[in-house]
Amino acid sequence: MKFTQAIVRRPAASCGDGLTNAQLGQADYTRTLQQFGEYCAKLSELGLELTELPSLDAFPDAHFVEDVAVITPEFAVLTRPGAPARSGETKAIEVPLAACREVKPMHDGHLDGGDVMLIGKRFFVGLSGRTDAAGVRAFKDIVSHFGYDVEAMPIGASLHLKSSVNYLGGETLLVCDVLANHSVFAKFHRIAVDMADEYACNTLEVNGELITPAGYPRVQERLEALGMPLHVLDASEFRKMDGGLTCLSLRF
């Protein structure tokens, strides 16, 4: 899928107060803004027109916009985030979503966009601490009307599905070794990543090019072997808050 646009949200001064299990210290606001700016500049460089939404001080995790919506070529799903502290973020994304797609809100269960990976007309959805079976059913009820299939799978201790696996285009997945042999991925070429490098699984493919987090030379070497242009960004402040490169934007 070729992306032409992306929605991003500027991090709030309260970003260090968000939800996290990383135990890497509190995110620094100045450095967070710097890394956010570099991320946005890279998306623009790769041909995406950005809509930057204002920060939401009451919601320190709101710059991880991918969790509150799923955008397809035909429509957008307004999700029901699994963390109660994030439920209010959905209201703030409705108007920007409606400007680009027909919005289909979920009404039952819980689902984070970070648990949703789309490949062709097939959604892979992780059952996690943020996405439950009722949320998967509600999501499937919406997307099935448009010809999409949904494959749900438990992901163990990872925060989100896309914390551990991401689609790099073609038939290739970058996937943490604990999920690499899962039957739903059997038909894909899998680049298996050691658990110690799991954060690097959150690598973002944009129009045939890859954006990967700095600090993971073993993963970077394997990505370089694919022959795709590779861009390395510092995402250390987002990592402190359990966030990654995919969750910082809604691309369509």
Secondary structure, 3 states (H helix, E strand, C coil): CCCCEEEEECCCCCHHHCCCCCCCCCCCHHHHHHHHHHHHHHHHHCCCEEEEECCCCCCCCCCCHHHHEEECCCEEEECECCCHHHCCHHHHHHHHHHCCCEEEECCCCCECHHHEEEECCEEEEEECCCCCHHHHHHHHHHHHHHCCEEEEEECCCCCCHHHCEEECCCCEEEEECCCCCCHHHCCCEEEEECHHHHHHHCCEEECCEEEEECCCHHHHHHHHCCCCCEEEECCHHHHHCCCCCHHHCEEC
